[in-house]
Amino acid sequence: MTTGSAYISYLAGLISTAVLARTLGPATYGVYAYFVWLTGLLWAVYNSGFVSTSIRFISENIGRGLPGQSRAVMGWVVRRYLIWMAVATVGFVVAGPWLKPNAEAKISLLLLAMAVFGAMAKSGFTLLASFGKGYGRFEIESVTSSVLAVGNVVGVLVLAFYRAPLLGFAVFFLALCVAHLLLARPLAARAGIEISRNGLNPEVAARLSLNWRWSALFALLATFSASSIEIYLLERTVGAAAVAYFSLALAFARAGVNLFIVGISSTVLPVLSHAYGRAAGGGVAKVAPRALRYAHVLGMVIAGLGFFLAFPAIKLLYGGRYLAAVWILQAMVVAKAFTVGGGVLNALFVANDQQRGRTKILAAALVVNIGVAVALVPKYGLSGAVFASVLSGIIDFAIMLAVAVRELELRLPVASLLRLTMCGGFAAIPAYFLVFRGGSVVLHIGAAVAFCCTYVPLALVYGKWDEEDLALMRGFAGRFPRILALMERFGRRS
């Protein structure tokens, strides 16, 4: 149900963004994109650490047969959440003159105020959804997100039909944020989720406080690492149109990659955790390298599809005015595709209870990201922002990989990864031949098909899949039975 709602949300977001971009044009859409980014930034700050901490400790106490302590955990979280929200809001208002969009004075202030109220409402919904997840009631998030995703598309289409101005779309976005909270509250009440003011067990309270602090630090670092510096500097030094191209490509790349890796993301952590529990950590050493290989295969497919489909996707969805975003989307998709293994490494750190180490890595990567962005964006504009964003993702992945090899004794399947990468290189040759002189939309789509039809057989034949690979991949049998059958066929041959 949760995966289905994620697909619905991604698809609805893609449609509504395309309609918005076509209606407003690059310059105005850039202002809107910055407003949405600002709302998302404050929303992430409000929820720093509370979501993961709530899910973990609520479900833990329910598993122990202590529902009263689960309700007390929610009370503890809500009290600190409200205090943190107040502090963060004050800080945001103080920083307002440096954060507000570059638009007319009245519009700029209105957008800033709507960003605050929208973030408050959306973060309240996210907190309620995390309480529901702790109880195993995922419908609070999935139902709300699915219903409002459809409502978002309908509303945007109506506004576009009447050629609504920027403020019209911004007010509708704020209404959607508020609707998330209003719809989630009765769902939470129906699920029997009640908050208690009773005291927590001292031992639980101590663990809860420590976990939240580290989770909050990690969440804040992740928030400001997610190309936030580049978007802010682009808006301040280049202009709204540059923000439009960058944010559009970034959102498209993230959605595309996430849709592809949703299966492996949902199964890697449980598999690694089970391996860690069975062999006191030794089992992880066998599972993690194989998971990296699977992620790399997916990454190569994503890289090929993203590179060759970027032009038709931008052309058909957003129109000729946004073709400047094609190369940005290509660069971001390829970079994200080659670092898809970061999801496996994150799961590896969590499975080994190394959240602090992961937080330190993220902090180091953020420092590098800020330095590169500040040096490149004001001087090179949009190109500098793309380079800084891509480089920061690669550096984060490289540091994680180095630490995992050194501290967690991860053995990289170097030969296998190189072999699979070479397969991708060979598959790109016939595909690139179709479009190296420009090419039409049809030729680009044909190139993407040619890449996949060449790469998948090469990866199956030269991937050296053995019985243990097939055993692990059987977890995907329900989703991709035909791929599993092919792997079994070629695995026996190798």
VEXDREN-2710 file (C-alpha; in Angstrom, 1 decimal):
% VEXDREN-2710
k/r/px/py/pz
1/MET/0.0/0.0/0.0
2/THR/2.8/2.4/0.9
3/THR/4.7/1.6/-2.3
4/GLY/1.6/2.1/-4.3
5/SER/0.9/5.5/-2.8
6/ALA/4.6/6.4/-3.5
7/TYR/4.1/5.6/-7.2
8/ILE/0.8/7.6/-7.3
9/SER/2.5/10.6/-5.6
10/TYR/5.5/10.5/-8.0
11/LEU/3.2/10.3/-11.1
12/ALA/0.9/13.0/-9.8
13/GLY/3.9/15.2/-9.0
14/LEU/5.3/14.7/-12.4
15/ILE/2.0/15.7/-14.1
16/SER/1.4/18.7/-11.9
17/THR/4.9/20.0/-12.2
18/ALA/4.7/19.7/-16.0
19/VAL/1.5/21.7/-16.1
20/LEU/2.8/24.3/-13.7
21/ALA/6.0/24.8/-15.7
22/ARG/4.3/25.1/-19.0
23/THR/1.7/27.6/-17.6
24/LEU/4.1/29.9/-15.7
25/GLY/7.2/29.8/-17.9
26/PRO/10.8/29.5/-16.7
27/ALA/11.2/32.8/-14.9
28/THR/8.0/32.7/-12.9
29/TYR/8.2/29.0/-12.4
30/GLY/11.6/29.5/-10.9
31/VAL/10.1/31.8/-8.2
32/TYR/7.4/29.2/-7.5
33/ALA/10.1/26.4/-7.3
34/TYR/12.1/28.4/-4.8
35/PHE/9.0/29.0/-2.7
36/VAL/8.3/25.2/-2.7
37/TRP/11.9/24.5/-1.9
38/LEU/11.8/27.0/1.0
39/THR/8.7/25.3/2.4
40/GLY/10.3/21.9/2.1
41/LEU/13.5/23.1/3.8
42/LEU/11.6/24.4/6.8
43/TRP/9.4/21.3/6.9
44/ALA/12.5/19.1/7.0
45/VAL/13.9/21.3/9.8
46/TYR/10.7/21.1/11.8
47/ASN/10.7/17.2/11.6
48/SER/14.4/16.8/12.3
49/GLY/14.9/13.5/14.0
50/PHE/11.3/13.2/15.3
51/VAL/10.0/10.9/12.5
52/SER/12.6/8.1/12.8
53/THR/12.7/8.4/16.6
54/SER/8.9/8.1/16.8
55/ILE/8.7/5.1/14.6
56/ARG/11.5/3.2/16.4
57/PHE/10.4/3.8/20.0
58/ILE/6.6/3.5/19.5
59/SER/7.0/0.2/17.6
60/GLU/9.6/-1.0/20.2
61/ASN/7.3/-0.5/23.1
62/ILE/4.3/-2.0/21.4
63/GLY/6.5/-5.0/20.6
64/ARG/7.3/-5.3/24.3
65/GLY/3.6/-5.1/25.2
66/LEU/3.8/-1.6/26.7
67/PRO/1.1/0.5/24.9
68/GLY/1.1/3.0/27.7
69/GLN/4.8/3.7/27.1
70/SER/4.1/4.1/23.4
71/ARG/1.6/6.8/24.1
72/ALA/4.1/8.4/26.5
73/VAL/6.7/8.4/23.8
74/MET/4.3/10.3/21.5
75/GLY/3.7/12.8/24.3
76/TRP/7.5/13.3/24.8
77/VAL/7.9/13.8/21.1
78/VAL/5.0/16.3/20.7
79/ARG/6.3/18.5/23.6
80/ARG/9.8/18.7/22.2
81/TYR/8.5/19.0/18.6
82/LEU/6.4/22.1/19.5
83/ILE/9.4/23.7/21.3
84/TRP/11.7/23.0/18.4
85/MET/9.1/24.3/15.9
86/ALA/8.9/27.6/17.8
87/VAL/12.7/28.0/17.9
88/ALA/13.1/27.1/14.2
89/THR/10.3/29.5/13.2
90/VAL/12.0/32.4/15.1
91/GLY/15.2/31.6/13.4
92/PHE/13.5/31.4/10.0
93/VAL/11.8/34.8/10.5
94/VAL/15.1/36.4/11.6
95/ALA/16.8/35.0/8.5
96/GLY/13.8/36.1/6.3
97/PRO/15.5/39.0/4.6
98/TRP/18.2/36.7/3.3
99/LEU/15.8/33.8/2.4
100/LYS/12.8/35.5/0.9
101/PRO/12.3/35.0/-2.9
102/ASN/13.5/37.7/-5.3
103/ALA/10.1/39.0/-6.4
104/GLU/8.0/42.1/-5.7
105/ALA/8.1/43.2/-2.1
106/LYS/4.5/42.3/-1.2
107/ILE/4.6/39.0/-3.1
108/SER/8.0/38.1/-1.6
109/LEU/6.7/38.6/2.0
110/LEU/3.5/36.7/1.2
111/LEU/5.4/33.7/-0.1
112/LEU/7.7/33.8/2.9
113/ALA/4.6/33.7/5.3
114/MET/2.9/31.0/3.3
115/ALA/6.1/28.9/3.4
116/VAL/6.1/29.0/7.2
117/PHE/2.4/28.0/7.5
118/GLY/2.7/25.4/4.8
119/ALA/5.7/23.8/6.5
120/MET/4.0/23.8/9.9
121/ALA/0.9/22.0/8.5
122/LYS/2.9/19.5/6.4
123/SER/5.3/18.7/9.3
124/GLY/2.3/18.1/11.6
125/PHE/1.0/15.6/9.0
126/THR/4.4/13.9/8.8
127/LEU/4.6/13.5/12.6
128/LEU/1.1/11.9/12.7
129/ALA/2.1/9.6/9.9
130/SER/5.2/8.5/11.8
131/PHE/3.1/7.8/14.8
132/GLY/0.9/5.6/12.6
133/LYS/3.9/3.8/11.2
134/GLY/5.0/3.0/14.7
135/TYR/1.6/1.3/15.3
136/GLY/1.8/-0.4/11.8
137/ARG/-1.0/1.8/10.5
138/PHE/0.5/3.0/7.2
139/GLU/-2.9/4.1/5.8
140/ILE/-2.5/7.5/7.5
141/GLU/0.2/8.4/5.1
142/SER/-0.7/6.3/2.1
143/VAL/-4.4/7.3/2.0
144/THR/-3.7/11.0/2.6
145/SER/-0.9/11.2/0.1
146/SER/-2.9/9.3/-2.6
147/VAL/-6.1/11.3/-2.2
148/LEU/-4.3/14.7/-2.2
149/ALA/-1.9/13.7/-5.0
150/VAL/-5.0/13.3/-7.3
151/GLY/-6.4/16.5/-5.8
152/ASN/-3.2/18.3/-6.6
153/VAL/-3.4/17.3/-10.3
154/VAL/-7.0/18.3/-10.6
155/GLY/-6.4/21.6/-8.8
156/VAL/-3.4/22.5/-10.9
157/LEU/-5.2/21.7/-14.2
158/VAL/-8.1/23.9/-13.2
159/LEU/-5.8/26.8/-12.2
160/ALA/-3.9/26.3/-15.5
161/PHE/-7.1/26.4/-17.5
162/TYR/-7.9/29.8/-16.0
163/ARG/-4.3/31.0/-16.4
164/ALA/-3.9/31.6/-12.7
165/PRO/-0.9/33.8/-11.6
166/LEU/2.0/32.8/-9.4
167/LEU/0.1/33.6/-6.1
168/GLY/-2.9/31.5/-7.2
169/PHE/-0.7/28.4/-7.5
170/ALA/1.1/29.3/-4.2
171/VAL/-2.1/29.6/-2.3
172/PHE/-3.3/26.3/-3.7
173/PHE/0.0/24.7/-2.6
174/LEU/-0.5/26.1/0.9
175/ALA/-4.1/24.7/0.9
176/LEU/-2.7/21.2/0.0
177/CYS/-0.3/21.4/2.9
178/VAL/-3.1/22.2/5.3
179/ALA/-5.3/19.5/3.8
180/HIS/-2.6/16.9/4.6
181/LEU/-2.9/17.7/8.3
182/LEU/-6.7/18.0/8.3
183/LEU/-7.2/14.6/6.5
184/ALA/-4.6/12.8/8.6
185/ARG/-6.1/13.7/12.0
186/PRO/-9.4/11.8/11.7
187/LEU/-7.4/8.8/10.2
188/ALA/-5.1/8.9/13.2
189/ALA/-8.1/9.0/15.6
190/ARG/-9.8/6.1/13.8
191/ALA/-6.6/4.1/14.1
192/GLY/-6.8/4.6/17.9
193/ILE/-3.6/6.7/18.2
194/GLU/-3.8/8.6/21.5
195/ILE/-1.1/10.8/23.0
196/SER/-0.4/10.6/26.7
197/ARG/1.2/13.0/29.1
198/ASN/2.3/10.3/31.5
199/GLY/5.9/10.0/32.3
200/LEU/8.3/7.8/30.5
201/ASN/10.4/5.0/32.0
202/PRO/13.8/6.8/32.8
203/GLU/15.8/4.2/30.9
204/VAL/13.6/4.7/27.8
205/ALA/13.6/8.4/28.2
206/ALA/17.4/8.5/28.2
207/ARG/17.7/6.3/25.1
208/LEU/15.0/8.3/23.4
209/SER/16.7/11.6/24.0
210/LEU/20.1/10.4/22.8
211/ASN/18.6/8.8/19.7
212/TRP/16.7/12.0/18.8
213/ARG/19.8/14.1/19.1
214/TRP/21.8/12.0/16.7
215/SER/18.8/11.6/14.4
216/ALA/18.1/15.3/14.4
217/LEU/21.7/16.1/13.6
218/PHE/21.8/13.6/10.8
219/ALA/18.4/14.9/9.4
220/LEU/19.6/18.5/9.4
221/LEU/22.9/17.6/7.7
222/ALA/20.9/15.6/5.1
223/THR/18.5/18.5/4.5
224/PHE/21.3/21.0/3.8
225/SER/23.2/18.5/1.7
226/ALA/20.4/17.8/-0.7
227/SER/21.5/20.6/-3.2
228/SER/20.0/23.2/-0.9
229/ILE/23.1/25.4/-1.1
230/GLU/23.1/25.3/-4.9
231/ILE/19.4/26.3/-5.1
232/TYR/19.9/29.2/-2.7
233/LEU/23.0/30.5/-4.4
234/LEU/21.4/30.2/-7.9
235/GLU/18.4/32.2/-6.7
236/ARG/20.6/34.9/-5.2
237/THR/23.3/35.2/-7.9
238/VAL/21.9/34.0/-11.2
239/GLY/18.1/34.3/-11.3
240/ALA/14.8/32.5/-11.1
241/ALA/15.0/30.9/-14.6
242/ALA/18.2/29.1/-13.5
243/VAL/16.4/27.9/-10.4
244/ALA/13.6/26.5/-12.6
245/TYR/16.0/24.5/-14.8
246/PHE/18.0/23.2/-11.8
247/SER/15.1/22.3/-9.5
248/LEU/13.1/20.7/-12.4
249/ALA/16.0/18.5/-13.4
250/LEU/16.8/17.7/-9.7
251/ALA/13.2/16.7/-8.9
252/PHE/12.9/14.6/-12.1
253/ALA/16.2/12.8/-11.4
254/ARG/15.3/12.0/-7.8
255/ALA/11.8/10.7/-8.7
256/GLY/13.1/8.6/-11.5
257/VAL/15.9/7.0/-9.5
258/ASN/13.6/6.5/-6.5
259/LEU/11.0/4.7/-8.6
260/PHE/13.6/2.3/-9.9
261/ILE/15.2/1.5/-6.6
262/VAL/12.1/1.3/-4.4
263/GLY/12.3/-2.5/-4.5
264/ILE/15.9/-2.9/-3.5
265/SER/15.6/-0.1/-0.9
266/SER/12.8/-1.8/0.8
267/THR/14.6/-5.2/1.0
268/VAL/18.2/-4.5/1.5
269/LEU/18.0/-3.2/5.1
270/PRO/16.0/-6.2/6.4
271/VAL/18.3/-8.7/4.6
272/LEU/21.4/-7.0/6.0
273/SER/19.9/-6.8/9.5
274/HIS/19.0/-10.5/9.5
275/ALA/22.4/-11.4/8.3
276/TYR/24.0/-9.3/11.1
277/GLY/21.8/-10.9/13.7
278/ARG/22.4/-14.5/12.4
279/ALA/26.2/-14.2/12.3
280/ALA/27.0/-11.4/14.7
281/GLY/28.0/-9.2/11.8
282/GLY/29.8/-11.8/9.7
283/GLY/26.8/-12.5/7.5
284/VAL/26.8/-8.8/6.4
285/ALA/30.2/-9.2/4.9
286/LYS/28.8/-11.7/2.4
287/VAL/25.4/-10.0/1.7
288/ALA/26.6/-6.4/1.3
289/PRO/29.0/-6.9/-1.6
290/ARG/26.3/-8.8/-3.5
291/ALA/23.8/-6.0/-2.8
292/LEU/26.3/-3.5/-4.2
293/ARG/26.4/-5.5/-7.4
294/TYR/22.6/-5.6/-7.7
295/ALA/22.5/-1.8/-7.1
296/HIS/25.2/-1.2/-9.7
297/VAL/23.2/-3.2/-12.3
298/LEU/20.2/-1.1/-11.6
299/GLY/22.3/2.0/-11.6
300/MET/23.7/1.3/-15.1
301/VAL/20.1/0.8/-16.4
302/ILE/19.1/4.1/-14.8
303/ALA/22.1/5.9/-16.3
304/GLY/21.3/4.6/-19.8
305/LEU/17.6/5.3/-19.7
306/GLY/18.1/8.7/-18.0
307/PHE/20.8/9.9/-20.4
308/PHE/18.9/9.0/-23.6
309/LEU/15.3/9.8/-22.4
310/ALA/16.2/13.2/-20.9
311/PHE/15.6/15.0/-24.2
312/PRO/12.2/13.4/-25.0
313/ALA/11.1/13.7/-21.4
314/ILE/11.8/17.4/-21.1
315/LYS/10.6/18.2/-24.7
316/LEU/7.3/16.3/-24.3
317/LEU/6.4/17.2/-20.7
318/TYR/7.8/20.7/-20.2
319/GLY/8.1/22.1/-23.8
320/GLY/10.8/23.8/-25.8
321/ARG/11.3/26.6/-23.2
322/TYR/12.9/24.1/-20.8
323/LEU/15.4/22.3/-23.1
324/ALA/18.2/24.1/-21.2
325/ALA/17.5/21.5/-18.5
326/VAL/18.2/18.5/-20.6
327/TRP/22.0/18.3/-20.0
328/ILE/21.4/19.0/-16.3
329/LEU/19.0/16.1/-16.0
330/GLN/21.5/13.9/-17.9
331/ALA/24.3/14.8/-15.6
332/MET/22.3/14.3/-12.4
333/VAL/20.7/11.0/-13.4
334/VAL/24.1/9.5/-14.5
335/ALA/25.7/10.7/-11.2
336/LYS/22.9/9.4/-9.1
337/ALA/22.9/6.1/-11.0
338/PHE/26.6/5.5/-10.3
339/THR/26.0/6.2/-6.6
340/VAL/22.9/4.1/-6.2
341/GLY/25.0/1.8/-4.0
342/GLY/24.8/4.6/-1.4
343/GLY/21.5/3.1/-0.3
344/VAL/23.2/-0.2/0.3
345/LEU/26.0/1.5/2.3
346/ASN/23.4/3.4/4.4
347/ALA/21.7/0.2/5.2
348/LEU/25.1/-1.4/6.1
349/PHE/25.8/1.4/8.5
350/VAL/22.4/1.1/10.1
351/ALA/22.6/-2.7/10.3
352/ASN/26.0/-2.4/12.1
353/ASP/24.6/0.3/14.4
354/GLN/27.0/2.9/13.0
355/GLN/24.6/5.9/12.7
356/ARG/27.1/8.2/14.4
357/GLY/29.8/7.3/11.8
358/ARG/27.3/8.0/9.0
359/THR/26.5/11.4/10.5
360/LYS/30.2/12.3/10.7
361/ILE/30.6/11.3/7.0
362/LEU/27.6/13.4/6.0
363/ALA/29.0/16.4/7.9
364/ALA/32.4/16.1/6.1
365/ALA/30.6/15.9/2.7
366/LEU/28.5/18.9/3.6
367/VAL/31.6/21.0/4.4
368/VAL/33.0/20.1/1.0
369/ASN/29.7/20.8/-0.7
370/ILE/29.4/24.3/0.8
371/GLY/33.0/25.1/-0.2
372/VAL/32.6/23.9/-3.8
373/ALA/29.2/25.6/-4.2
374/VAL/30.3/28.9/-2.9
375/ALA/33.4/28.8/-5.1
376/LEU/31.6/27.8/-8.3
377/VAL/28.0/29.0/-8.4
378/PRO/28.6/32.8/-8.2
379/LYS/31.4/32.5/-10.8
380/TYR/30.0/29.9/-13.2
381/GLY/26.3/30.1/-12.5
382/LEU/24.1/27.2/-13.5
383/SER/27.0/25.0/-14.7
384/GLY/28.8/25.6/-11.4
385/ALA/25.7/24.6/-9.5
386/VAL/25.3/21.3/-11.4
387/PHE/29.0/20.5/-11.0
388/ALA/28.8/21.2/-7.3
389/SER/25.7/19.1/-6.8
390/VAL/27.1/16.1/-8.7
391/LEU/30.5/16.4/-7.0
392/SER/29.0/16.5/-3.5
393/GLY/27.0/13.4/-4.2
394/ILE/30.1/11.5/-5.5
395/ILE/32.2/12.7/-2.6
396/ASP/29.6/11.6/0.0
397/PHE/29.5/8.2/-1.7
398/ALA/33.3/7.9/-1.9
399/ILE/33.8/8.7/1.8
400/MET/31.1/6.2/2.8
401/LEU/32.7/3.6/0.7
402/ALA/36.1/4.2/2.1
403/VAL/34.9/4.1/5.7
404/ALA/32.8/0.9/5.0
405/VAL/35.9/-0.8/3.6
406/ARG/38.1/0.3/6.5
407/GLU/35.9/0.2/9.5
408/LEU/33.2/-2.3/8.6
409/GLU/35.5/-4.6/6.6
410/LEU/33.5/-4.4/3.5
411/ARG/35.1/-6.4/0.6
412/LEU/34.3/-4.6/-2.7
413/PRO/33.6/-6.9/-5.7
414/VAL/35.9/-4.7/-7.8
415/ALA/36.2/-7.1/-10.7
416/SER/32.5/-7.7/-10.9
417/LEU/31.7/-4.0/-10.7
418/LEU/34.2/-3.2/-13.5
419/ARG/32.8/-6.0/-15.6
420/LEU/29.3/-4.6/-15.3
421/THR/30.4/-1.1/-16.0
422/MET/32.2/-2.2/-19.2
423/CYS/28.9/-3.9/-20.2
424/GLY/27.2/-0.5/-19.8
425/GLY/29.9/1.1/-21.9
426/PHE/29.5/-1.4/-24.7
427/ALA/25.7/-1.0/-24.6
428/ALA/26.0/2.7/-24.9
429/ILE/27.9/2.5/-28.2
430/PRO/25.0/1.5/-30.5
431/ALA/22.5/3.7/-28.5
432/TYR/24.7/6.8/-28.8
433/PHE/25.2/6.1/-32.5
434/LEU/21.5/6.8/-33.0
435/VAL/21.6/10.3/-31.5
436/PHE/25.2/11.6/-31.7
437/ARG/24.1/14.2/-34.3
438/GLY/21.1/15.5/-32.3
439/GLY/18.3/13.2/-33.2
440/SER/14.6/13.4/-32.8
441/VAL/12.4/12.4/-29.9
442/VAL/11.7/9.0/-31.5
443/LEU/15.5/8.4/-32.0
444/HIS/16.2/9.1/-28.4
445/ILE/13.5/6.7/-27.2
446/GLY/14.9/4.2/-29.7
447/ALA/18.4/4.7/-28.2
448/ALA/17.1/4.1/-24.7
449/VAL/15.5/0.8/-25.9
450/ALA/18.7/-0.2/-27.7
451/PHE/20.7/0.4/-24.6
452/CYS/18.5/-1.7/-22.4
453/CYS/18.2/-4.5/-25.0
454/THR/22.0/-4.6/-25.2
455/TYR/23.0/-4.1/-21.6
456/VAL/20.6/-6.5/-19.8
457/PRO/21.7/-9.6/-21.8
458/LEU/25.4/-8.6/-21.3
459/ALA/24.9/-8.1/-17.6
460/LEU/23.1/-11.5/-17.3
461/VAL/25.8/-13.3/-19.2
462/TYR/28.9/-11.6/-17.8
463/GLY/27.7/-10.8/-14.3
464/LYS/28.9/-14.2/-13.0
465/TRP/25.7/-14.9/-11.0
466/ASP/26.0/-17.8/-8.6
467/GLU/23.6/-19.8/-6.4
468/GLU/23.9/-17.3/-3.5
469/ASP/23.0/-14.5/-5.8
470/LEU/20.0/-16.4/-7.0
471/ALA/19.0/-17.2/-3.4
472/LEU/19.1/-13.5/-2.4
473/MET/17.3/-12.4/-5.6
474/ARG/14.4/-14.7/-4.8
475/GLY/13.2/-12.0/-2.5
476/PHE/12.3/-10.0/-5.6
477/ALA/10.5/-13.0/-7.2
478/GLY/7.1/-11.5/-6.4
479/ARG/8.0/-8.3/-8.2
480/PHE/10.2/-9.4/-11.1
481/PRO/9.7/-13.2/-11.7
482/ARG/10.8/-13.0/-15.3
483/ILE/14.1/-11.4/-14.4
484/LEU/14.7/-14.0/-11.8
485/ALA/14.0/-16.8/-14.3
486/LEU/16.6/-15.3/-16.7
487/MET/19.1/-15.0/-13.9
488/GLU/18.6/-18.7/-13.0
489/ARG/19.0/-19.7/-16.6
490/PHE/22.3/-17.7/-17.1
491/GLY/23.5/-18.4/-13.6
492/ARG/23.5/-22.2/-14.3
493/ARG/25.5/-21.5/-17.5
494/SER/28.2/-19.5/-15.6
END
